[in-house]
């Protein structure tokens, strides 16, 4: 039973770290990255579809992304979806090819993005602490049901704390790497 609790907590903590990585991909760093347009939904004949399913997305150089819709009539809806997104980028259209030029980040914008980064990291840490709380609660329930001894319970809570500390350290590492990437000129 303890192994199940530990494995569940570890799996959930790993998912929290992966969710943080996924969220941080959306933070622009001044370099082109196709992941910044992954979350954009395009109105495709009445239903919202991910951009990657209605167009090919490619990086042409360090500061520009090229989007080529599969169908000519989708150029307008793709442009509209990009303009309506939270990217703050203006698409440039040449025929059926849409270009997104990624401007260099100003110092002020870098600081703002760093604040967003720290907020995302803190949210991940809170999620990990909540997972720890849930796991400790399950251990206490087992103790209350007399399925565990006091010693086993203490050992399990110590192991859960070690797992939590390691996960929070991973979150800090992910945030540190992304912050270095953001602050690089």
Residue pairs with C-beta under 8 A, 6 or more apart in sequence:
1 142
1 147
2 139
2 142
2 148
2 152
2 156
5 135
5 138
5 139
5 156
5 160
6 135
6 156
6 159
6 160
6 163
8 135
9 131
9 132
9 134
9 135
9 160
9 163
10 163
12 131
13 128
13 131
13 163
13 164
13 167
14 167
16 124
16 127
16 128
16 131
16 167
16 171
17 124
17 128
17 167
17 170
17 171
17 174
19 124
19 127
20 120
20 121
20 123
20 124
20 171
20 174
20 175
21 174
23 120
24 117
24 120
24 174
24 175
24 178
25 33
25 35
25 36
25 38
26 35
26 36
26 38
26 39
27 113
27 116
27 117
27 178
27 182
28 36
28 87
28 102
28 105
28 113
29 105
29 113
29 181
29 182
29 184
30 63
30 102
30 103
30 104
30 105
31 62
31 63
31 102
32 59
32 60
32 61
32 62
32 63
32 64
32 65
32 100
32 102
33 59
33 65
34 57
34 58
34 59
34 65
36 65
36 87
37 51
37 57
37 65
37 67
37 82
37 85
37 87
37 100
38 50
38 51
38 52
39 50
39 85
40 50
40 51
40 81
40 82
40 85
40 87
41 48
41 49
41 50
41 51
41 81
42 48
42 49
42 50
42 51
42 54
42 55
42 74
42 77
42 78
42 81
43 77
43 80
43 81
44 53
44 54
44 74
44 77
51 57
51 67
51 78
51 81
54 69
54 70
54 71
54 74
54 77
54 78
55 67
55 68
55 69
55 70
55 74
55 78
55 98
56 67
56 68
56 70
57 65
57 66
57 67
58 65
58 66
58 67
58 68
59 65
59 66
60 66
60 99
63 101
63 102
63 103
63 104
64 99
64 100
64 101
64 102
65 99
65 100
65 102
66 97
66 98
66 99
66 100
67 78
67 82
67 91
67 97
67 98
67 99
67 100
68 96
68 97
68 98
69 75
69 78
69 96
69 98
72 96
75 93
75 96
75 98
78 91
78 98
79 91
79 93
79 98
82 89
82 91
82 98
82 100
83 90
83 91
87 100
89 100
89 101
89 102
91 98
91 99
91 100
92 98
92 99
92 100
92 101
93 99
105 113
105 182
110 182
110 183
113 182
114 179
114 182
114 183
117 175
117 178
117 179
117 182
118 175
120 175
121 171
121 172
121 174
121 175
124 171
125 168
125 171
128 164
128 167
128 168
128 171
129 164
131 164
132 160
132 161
132 163
132 164
135 160
136 157
136 160
139 148
139 153
139 156
139 157
139 160
140 153
142 148
142 153
143 149
143 150
143 153
148 156
